[in-house]
Amino acid sequence: MSQPEADLRAAVPSLRRTLHMLAPYVRPERGLLTLGLVTMLAEVGFRLIEPWPLKVVIDSVIAPGAAQRKDLTLVLLLASLAIVLAAGLRAGASYASTVCLALAGTRAMTRVRAAVFDHLLGMSLRYHGKARTGDLVTRLVTDVGRLQDVAVTAVLPLVSNVITLVGMVVVMLVLDPLMGLIVLAAFPIFVATSRSRGRRITGAAREQRRREGDLASTASEGLGAMPVVHAYGLESVLRGQFASSNQRSLAGGAKTTRLSAGLERHTDLLVGVATAAVVFVGAMRVVRGELTPGELVVFINYLKSAFKPMRDLAKYTGRIAKAAASGERLLAVLASDPEIVDRPGAVVAPRLAGALSLQGVSVDFGRGQPALHNLSLEVPAGTRLGVVGPSGSGKSTLASLLLRLHDTDGGRVLVDGIDVRDYAMASLRAQQAIVLQESVLFVATVRENIRYGRPDATNDEVERAARMARAHSFIEEMPGGYDAMLDERGGTLSGGQRQRIAIARAILRDPSIIILDEATTGLDPVNQREVVQALSSLCAGRTSVVISHSLDTVLDCDLVACLDRGHLVEFGPPRELLARRDGALASLHDSGAGGRHRAIA
């Protein structure tokens, strides 16, 4: 088995799965693909015709008495025009086929990239917690781009050359069966003599793609945590990690390039030997009068083009192997089923009142102990629920269940008496809002960041929400006001300003249920006061779940749930819980020495 044959055979299963995956995205481009294939066939036809005017010229000039022919000039002129015409038509057909097929490929790959991104958006937090962001971005951008590039610059030329090869062999067999058989005999000799490397290029390409994903993840993690990097002086550590990943990626790329380049030169030598053998036999037949010089020229031209697919097979093997590896990586993403999906028959949630009920809820992430264990509680609509407990006690897990970011491993979560899994997920989440300790803002204008709460909101509604969130005044003072562009994660704003924009976004959403996860932690007293007042506007008349380490925050709630290692250890009105001197909330209060702003964990 030859090297290119072995490499491609190693890549065939991946390529087959990739083509099966691409089929639905390519199908809408049937018209362009048909036009591209027709023009490709036309190009092959003109390529077959191209050497024949040269044959006429050579035979007309070299033939006995050719110099005395009166129409010699006309023959030469017509042959020259035919050469130009065939070359021009071939170039035009090649241009049309390349444009049509490349445009079809680009459109299909755009759909693939959108589908992969949409699939990633639907994956659970459990999936994204295990995956590396940089590697996912590499799959989404680089791997899709590599498939598109290889389809245009490698696969399409190979298809064209294979069609040309078939056409030329047929013509050569018709023109001179003996010479045609000699040409055919060259191919098995080529295959037999080029056997050397097996599947090494495919394996090297697969390893290189994995290392490039690791490299992207290393860079993404470092650049995404620059405050910590600078604060802890981790520049040298990250520099070393990146250099190590970079070196491994370089070594993988160099290995693939070296194997591919060696294969190409090996192929060039074999093609040269085969061409020399055909020229020798053909020249002997010309001397014996069994073949005209012009026909020999046609054979040599055909032979050069006939071996081109083999040259290209060697040239493009590495690139096709890389495309196969990229296809595998995309298939791995698309093959991952979302854990959180709508149940069959899920209903669109009506306007929710916000009554919450957790019945025997258990969640286990496989970390040695359950995040929540047999937790039950009832929260009437419009109630302000405080959730306290040490770090790792299950507070954020409880909040994520309400949003259906996770599903329970046991028990049920009900909103207004209906299991959250029986609601259409989008309609359930549309009536909830969350404000985190580190508010997530996007690289967009202030107005757009607020409007993410409800994309169809008017400018007046955006401004009204900002006023309720006590953000209007500082927004107006910004250069550009509501049209000011924010940096990544809102880095130019203070913590309090970011929180108030996030609260404005939540107010604009008009939710029935609000989740505040440490929303005031880490703010200075002035900003904390502003944010607390904004939160009061947000939570008025709605069910709210307040996750906090601050007793001062939860003491203002209607009910408090105390969690410890996934268990509900105490639940009720905060004043009643504090009155139990041996209760969990009282113990937490006492451990803070009575300080109203002390952390409890």
HUTAVEN-V339513 format. One record per backbone hydrogen bond with DSSP energy under -1.0 kcal/mol. NH is the residue of the N-H (numbers start at 0). CO is the residue of the C=O. Records with the same first field share a line. If there is no record, write none. Layout:
NH=CO, CO
This chain:
2=193
5=1
6=2
7=3
8=4
9=5
10=6
11=7
14=10
15=11
16=12
17=13
18=14
19=15
20=16
21=17
22=18
24=21
25=21
26=22
28=25
29=26
32=28
33=29
34=30
35=31
36=32
37=33
38=34
39=35
40=36
41=37
42=38
43=39
44=40
45=41
46=42
47=43
48=44
49=45
51=48
54=50
55=51
56=52
57=53
58=54
59=55
60=56
61=57
62=58
65=62
68=65
74=70
75=71
76=72
77=73
78=74
79=75
80=76
81=77
82=78
83=79
84=80
85=81
86=82
87=83
88=84
89=85
90=86
91=87
92=88
93=89
94=90
95=91
96=92
97=93
98=94
99=95
100=96
101=97
102=98
103=99
104=100
105=101
106=102
107=103
108=104
109=105
110=106
111=107
112=108
113=109
114=110
115=111
116=112
117=113
118=114
119=115
120=116
121=117
122=119
127=123
128=124
129=125
130=126
135=131
136=132
137=133
138=134
139=135
140=136
142=137
144=140
145=141
146=142
147=143
148=144
149=145
150=146
151=147
152=148
153=149
154=149
155=150
157=153
158=154
159=155
160=156
161=157
162=158
163=159
164=160
165=161
166=162
167=163
168=164
169=165
170=166
171=167
172=168
173=169
174=170
175=171
179=175
180=176
181=177
182=178
183=179
184=180
185=181
188=184
189=185
190=186
191=187
192=188
193=189
202=198
203=199
204=200
205=201
206=202
207=203
208=204
209=205
210=206
211=207
212=208
213=209
214=210
215=211
216=212
217=213
218=214
219=215
220=216
221=217
222=218
223=219
224=221
228=224
229=225
230=226
231=227
233=228
237=233
238=234
239=235
240=236
241=237
242=238
243=239
244=240
245=241
246=242
247=243
248=244
249=245
250=246
251=247
252=248
253=249
254=250
255=251
256=252
257=253
258=254
259=255
260=256
261=257
262=258
263=259
264=260
265=261
266=262
267=263
268=264
269=265
270=266
271=267
272=268
273=269
274=270
275=271
276=272
277=273
278=274
279=275
280=276
281=277
282=278
283=279
284=280
285=281
286=282
287=283
288=285
289=284
295=291
296=292
297=293
298=294
299=295
300=296
301=297
302=298
303=299
304=300
305=301
306=302
310=306
311=307
312=308
313=309
314=310
315=311
319=315
320=316
321=317
322=318
323=319
324=320
325=321
326=322
327=323
328=324
329=325
330=326
331=327
332=328
333=329
334=330
335=332
345=342
346=421
355=378
356=413
357=376
358=411
360=374
361=409
362=371
370=362
371=362
372=565
374=360
376=357
378=355
382=379
384=543
385=558
386=545
387=560
392=389
397=393
398=394
399=395
400=396
401=397
402=398
404=399
408=361
409=361
411=358
413=356
414=417
415=354
417=414
419=412
421=418
422=419
423=346
427=423
428=424
429=425
430=427
431=428
432=512
434=514
443=441
445=483
446=481
448=444
449=445
450=446
451=447
452=449
453=450
456=453
461=457
462=458
463=459
464=460
465=461
466=462
467=463
468=464
469=466
470=465
474=470
475=471
476=472
477=474
480=477
482=479
483=480
485=443
489=486
492=489
497=493
498=494
499=495
500=496
501=497
502=498
503=499
504=500
505=501
506=502
507=503
508=504
509=506
511=430
512=430
513=542
514=432
515=544
516=434
517=546
520=517
522=519
527=523
528=524
529=525
530=526
531=527
532=528
533=529
534=530
535=531
536=532
537=533
538=534
539=535
541=538
542=511
543=382
544=513
545=384
546=515
547=386
551=595
553=549
554=550
556=553
557=383
558=383
559=571
560=385
561=569
562=387
563=566
565=392
566=563
568=561
569=561
571=559
576=572
577=573
578=574
580=578
582=579
586=582
587=583
588=584
589=585
590=586
592=589
593=588
594=591
597=594
599=548
